[in-house]
């Protein structure tokens, strides 16, 4: 397992960046880069289980390991969801789970700095290196867009 690091500076408040990152509707928009129609089920409270899905209902299951609003979020990926059923026990899942996805938000001056660290297996590394920068650019554009 390898940890990839991504980051972006956003000219917006911490609150705007955090709410855009985790908001139910805004999440659907910026995560389009990973899969069209991406969405989540659950809440962002520490200790809760969440599902990150595509319209077919397939995706990932994770636990919110830690959440300090507008500062830090850690997701512990536990397995896959297929046909509505969570798989956290198969040999395929045990080969990589748990894998972490961490978001760190800092603020200086008029800019927020969002850093993302994500554990990936070799077969997903190239894909993640391609889509994460695009997803963060979309998130930045959403946060910096004039309100109204």
C-alpha positions as CSV (number, residue, x, y, z in Angstrom):
1,X,0.0,0.0,0.0
2,X,1.2,3.4,-0.9
3,X,0.0,6.8,0.4
4,X,-0.6,9.5,-2.2
5,X,-0.6,13.2,-1.3
6,X,-2.6,15.9,-3.0
7,X,-3.2,19.5,-2.1
8,X,-4.8,22.7,-3.3
9,X,-5.0,26.3,-2.2
10,X,-8.5,27.8,-2.3
11,X,-9.4,31.5,-1.9
12,X,-12.4,30.9,0.3
13,X,-13.2,30.6,4.0
14,X,-12.5,27.4,5.9
15,X,-16.2,27.0,6.4
16,X,-16.9,27.3,2.7
17,X,-14.3,24.8,1.8
18,X,-15.4,22.3,4.5
19,X,-19.1,22.6,3.6
20,X,-18.4,22.2,-0.1
21,X,-16.2,19.2,0.6
22,X,-18.8,17.4,2.7
23,X,-22.2,18.9,1.7
24,X,-24.6,16.3,0.3
25,X,-25.2,18.1,-3.0
26,X,-21.8,19.7,-3.5
27,X,-20.1,16.3,-2.8
28,X,-22.1,14.9,-5.8
29,X,-20.6,17.6,-8.0
30,X,-16.9,17.6,-7.1
31,X,-16.7,13.8,-7.0
32,X,-18.1,13.5,-10.5
33,X,-14.4,13.2,-11.5
34,X,-14.3,9.8,-9.8
35,X,-17.6,8.5,-11.1
36,X,-20.6,10.3,-12.5
37,X,-23.4,10.3,-10.0
38,X,-21.3,9.6,-6.9
39,X,-23.0,10.1,-3.6
40,X,-22.7,9.1,0.1
41,X,-25.0,7.6,2.7
42,X,-24.4,8.4,6.3
43,X,-23.2,11.2,8.4
44,X,-19.7,12.6,9.0
45,X,-19.7,12.0,12.7
46,X,-16.7,10.2,14.2
47,X,-17.4,6.5,14.7
48,X,-20.2,6.3,12.1
49,X,-20.3,4.0,9.1
50,X,-20.7,5.6,5.7
51,X,-21.2,4.3,2.2
52,X,-19.7,6.0,-0.9
53,X,-21.6,4.9,-3.9
54,X,-22.4,5.3,-7.6
55,X,-25.9,5.1,-9.0
56,X,-25.8,1.3,-9.5
57,X,-25.4,1.1,-5.7
58,X,-21.9,-0.2,-5.8
59,X,-19.0,1.4,-4.0
60,X,-17.0,1.5,-0.7
61,X,-17.9,1.3,2.9
62,X,-15.9,3.3,5.5
63,X,-15.9,4.5,9.1
64,X,-15.3,8.0,10.1
65,X,-12.2,7.5,12.2
66,X,-11.9,11.1,13.3
67,X,-13.7,14.4,12.5
68,X,-12.6,17.8,13.7
69,X,-14.9,20.2,11.7
70,X,-13.1,22.6,9.4
71,X,-9.8,21.1,10.4
72,X,-9.4,17.3,9.9
73,X,-11.3,14.3,8.6
74,X,-10.1,10.7,8.6
75,X,-11.9,7.9,6.8
76,X,-11.0,4.3,7.4
77,X,-12.1,2.3,4.4
78,X,-13.3,-1.1,5.4
79,X,-14.5,-2.8,2.2
80,X,-16.7,-2.8,-0.9
81,X,-20.4,-2.6,-1.5
82,X,-21.8,-4.8,-4.2
83,X,-25.5,-5.4,-4.9
84,X,-26.2,-3.6,-1.7
85,X,-24.2,-6.0,0.4
86,X,-21.1,-4.9,2.3
87,X,-17.9,-7.0,1.9
88,X,-15.5,-6.4,4.7
89,X,-14.3,-10.0,5.1
90,X,-13.2,-11.4,1.7
91,X,-9.5,-12.1,1.0
92,X,-9.6,-9.4,-1.7
93,X,-10.7,-6.8,0.9
94,X,-8.3,-8.1,3.6
95,X,-5.5,-7.5,1.2
96,X,-5.9,-3.7,1.5
97,X,-8.3,-2.8,4.3
98,X,-8.1,-0.7,6.3
99,X,-7.0,2.0,4.0
100,X,-7.2,5.7,5.1
101,X,-8.3,8.8,3.3
102,X,-7.4,11.9,5.3
103,X,-8.3,15.6,4.8
104,X,-6.4,18.4,6.5
105,X,-7.6,22.0,6.2
106,X,-5.4,24.9,7.3
107,X,-6.0,28.6,6.8
108,X,-3.6,31.5,6.3
109,X,-4.5,35.0,5.1
110,X,-7.4,34.7,2.6
111,X,-6.6,31.2,1.5
112,X,-7.4,27.8,2.7
113,X,-5.0,24.9,2.1
114,X,-6.6,21.5,1.7
115,X,-4.3,18.5,1.8
116,X,-5.5,15.0,1.0
117,X,-3.6,11.8,1.9
118,X,-5.0,8.6,0.5
119,X,-3.8,5.0,0.8
120,X,-3.9,3.1,-2.5
121,X,-3.0,-0.3,-3.9
122,X,-0.8,-0.4,-7.0
123,X,-3.7,-1.1,-9.3
124,X,-5.4,2.1,-8.4
125,X,-2.4,4.4,-8.2
126,X,-2.4,5.7,-11.8
127,X,-6.2,6.3,-11.7
128,X,-6.0,8.2,-8.4
129,X,-3.0,10.3,-9.7
130,X,-5.2,11.3,-12.7
131,X,-8.5,12.0,-11.0
132,X,-7.6,13.6,-7.7
133,X,-6.1,16.8,-9.1
134,X,-9.2,17.2,-11.3
135,X,-11.5,16.6,-8.4
136,X,-9.7,19.2,-6.3
137,X,-9.7,21.7,-9.1
138,X,-13.5,21.3,-9.4
139,X,-13.8,21.7,-5.6
140,X,-11.7,24.9,-5.8
141,X,-13.8,26.3,-8.6
142,X,-17.0,25.6,-6.6
143,X,-15.6,27.3,-3.5
144,X,-14.3,30.3,-5.3
145,X,-17.4,30.9,-7.5
146,X,-19.3,34.1,-6.6
147,X,-22.4,33.4,-4.5
148,X,-25.7,34.0,-6.1
